[in-house]
Amino acid sequence: MPEKIVGAGELKLWTEDFGDPADPAVLLIIGGVAQSIQWPDSLCRGLAASGRHVIRYDHRNTGKSSLVDFEKDPYDCHDLARDALAVLDAYGVDSAHVVGLSMGGYIGMLMALDHRPRMRSLTLISTSSAMAANPSALDGEPLFFSPPPDARYLEQLAAVKAELAAHPPTTREEFIEAKYRIYALVAGTTEYDLEECRRTMAREFDRANDPVHPDATASAIAATAAEGDLAPRLRSLDIPTLVIHGADDPIVPLEHGRALVENIPGAQGLFIEGYGHALMNAAVIEQWRAALTAFTGGA
């Protein structure tokens, strides 16, 4: 698992790869407020064992990548798509199988639409063609797509955030527990490995350039409001596409995954009962590995 720091303009992005560089490349793009280590090691190693060169990387403002003052130097998902291309360039990859989770899926869609020659296939996981499809929301109101996140999840999230605001974490253990509590809300009804989740949160804290402040990449989600819904452009997309979505996703409801299958010509769909929005279940990881191995072998 060699680590490498690559350049993206003036930025430095942390990357890691698995497998033989001579094999077809699979680029894993994580969601907006996560570090790349949330792609399970078992998934990365499994894909590499099947003959894929797997690359994962930290977005700007996350993990070990460069920190950016979003207020002074705002960026959006087009910029994050160019970051992904810079990673491919650094590894000498002309075209890759791109796998995007949540906001990473939105980035993958922009890559497919605007940089088609760099793509061998596209896999969209737990994502939507409209990351912020309510640009009329003002004064700090949430920019939700339709259908919006599950109401019960939003209530639970608001309660946890209110409690954390009243009693802000101050120690390493408290910061880890705070992030763990938020992630635990998105598990779905699968047998969720909560201890593995907590270990991942600890790894994120320990490896981050700035573990205390929120990941500013979340601001890029709101910045996609002006982009609007990509669905009309996706209807003319000519690329092998696999859509994976959890039936119990409380953040991006299943309807969004079904819509992607309907809007992208020839797209395949894998809808997993019980799965939510965060990957901490061994059986689901194995489903992903098998599906991605089969799909990237034929694309």
RAVEN-V915485 format. One record per residue. N is the residue number from 1. RES is the residue in one small letter. NEAR is the number of other C-alpha atoms within 12 Angstrom. Layout:
# RAVEN-V915485
N&RES&NEAR / N&RES&NEAR
This chain:
# RAVEN-V915485
1&m&19 / 2&p&18 / 3&e&17 / 4&k&22 / 5&i&26 / 6&v&31 / 7&g&25 / 8&a&28 / 9&g&19 / 10&e&14 / 11&l&24 / 12&k&29 / 13&l&38 / 14&w&37 / 15&t&39 / 16&e&35 / 17&d&35 / 18&f&35 / 19&g&25 / 20&d&22 / 21&p&23 / 22&a&16 / 23&d&24 / 24&p&34 / 25&a&41 / 26&v&51 / 27&l&53 / 28&l&49 / 29&i&48 / 30&i&43 / 31&g&43 / 32&g&38 / 33&v&35 / 34&a&38 / 35&q&43 / 36&s&40 / 37&i&41 / 38&q&37 / 39&w&39 / 40&p&30 / 41&d&28 / 42&s&25 / 43&l&35 / 44&c&37 / 45&r&28 / 46&g&26 / 47&l&40 / 48&a&30 / 49&a&19 / 50&s&27 / 51&g&24 / 52&r&34 / 53&h&37 / 54&v&47 / 55&i&48 / 56&r&46 / 57&y&49 / 58&d&47 / 59&h&50 / 60&r&51 / 61&n&39 / 62&t&38 / 63&g&41 / 64&k&34 / 65&s&33 / 66&s&31 / 67&l&28 / 68&v&25 / 69&d&17 / 70&f&21 / 71&e&12 / 72&k&9 / 73&d&15 / 74&p&23 / 75&y&27 / 76&d&31 / 77&c&40 / 78&h&29 / 79&d&27 / 80&l&42 / 81&a&37 / 82&r&29 / 83&d&38 / 84&a&49 / 85&l&40 / 86&a&31 / 87&v&44 / 88&l&39 / 89&d&22 / 90&a&25 / 91&y&34 / 92&g&19 / 93&v&28 / 94&d&22 / 95&s&29 / 96&a&41 / 97&h&43 / 98&v&52 / 99&v&49 / 100&g&42 / 101&l&41 / 102&s&42 / 103&m&44 / 104&g&47 / 105&g&45 / 106&y&46 / 107&i&48 / 108&g&50 / 109&m&49 / 110&l&40 / 111&m&42 / 112&a&40 / 113&l&29 / 114&d&23 / 115&h&25 / 116&r&26 / 117&p&18 / 118&r&32 / 119&m&36 / 120&r&32 / 121&s&39 / 122&l&47 / 123&t&49 / 124&l&48 / 125&i&53 / 126&s&46 / 127&t&49 / 128&s&50 / 129&s&44 / 130&a&41 / 131&m&47 / 132&a&36 / 133&a&28 / 134&n&25 / 135&p&25 / 136&s&17 / 137&a&16 / 138&l&12 / 139&d&8 / 140&g&10 / 141&e&12 / 142&p&21 / 143&l&28 / 144&f&31 / 145&f&30 / 146&s&23 / 147&p&24 / 148&p&26 / 149&p&31 / 150&d&26 / 151&a&17 / 152&r&16 / 153&y&27 / 154&l&22 / 155&e&16 / 156&q&21 / 157&l&25 / 158&a&17 / 159&a&17 / 160&v&24 / 161&k&20 / 162&a&16 / 163&e&16 / 164&l&20 / 165&a&13 / 166&a&10 / 167&h&14 / 168&p&19 / 169&p&20 / 170&t&16 / 171&t&14 / 172&r&19 / 173&e&20 / 174&e&21 / 175&f&27 / 176&i&26 / 177&e&28 / 178&a&31 / 179&k&36 / 180&y&30 / 181&r&26 / 182&i&32 / 183&y&35 / 184&a&32 / 185&l&32 / 186&v&37 / 187&a&32 / 188&g&33 / 189&t&24 / 190&t&27 / 191&e&22 / 192&y&27 / 193&d&24 / 194&l&25 / 195&e&18 / 196&e&23 / 197&c&32 / 198&r&27 / 199&r&22 / 200&t&30 / 201&m&36 / 202&a&27 / 203&r&26 / 204&e&32 / 205&f&33 / 206&d&21 / 207&r&21 / 208&a&29 / 209&n&25 / 210&d&21 / 211&p&32 / 212&v&25 / 213&h&22 / 214&p&25 / 215&d&34 / 216&a&32 / 217&t&39 / 218&a&31 / 219&s&30 / 220&a&37 / 221&i&41 / 222&a&34 / 223&a&30 / 224&t&36 / 225&a&27 / 226&a&22 / 227&e&26 / 228&g&26 / 229&d&29 / 230&l&35 / 231&a&28 / 232&p&19 / 233&r&22 / 234&l&32 / 235&r&22 / 236&s&18 / 237&l&30 / 238&d&24 / 239&i&31 / 240&p&31 / 241&t&41 / 242&l&43 / 243&v&46 / 244&i&46 / 245&h&45 / 246&g&40 / 247&a&30 / 248&d&29 / 249&d&40 / 250&p&36 / 251&i&40 / 252&v&43 / 253&p&35 / 254&l&37 / 255&e&31 / 256&h&41 / 257&g&41 / 258&r&29 / 259&a&33 / 260&l&41 / 261&v&33 / 262&e&24 / 263&n&27 / 264&i&33 / 265&p&23 / 266&g&21 / 267&a&30 / 268&q&30 / 269&g&33 / 270&l&30 / 271&f&30 / 272&i&31 / 273&e&22 / 274&g&25 / 275&y&37 / 276&g&39 / 277&h&43 / 278&a&46 / 279&l&45 / 280&m&38 / 281&n&30 / 282&a&23 / 283&a&21 / 284&v&34 / 285&i&31 / 286&e&23 / 287&q&26 / 288&w&38 / 289&r&32 / 290&a&21 / 291&a&30 / 292&l&42 / 293&t&32 / 294&a&17 / 295&f&31 / 296&t&35 / 297&g&22 / 298&g&15 / 299&a&25
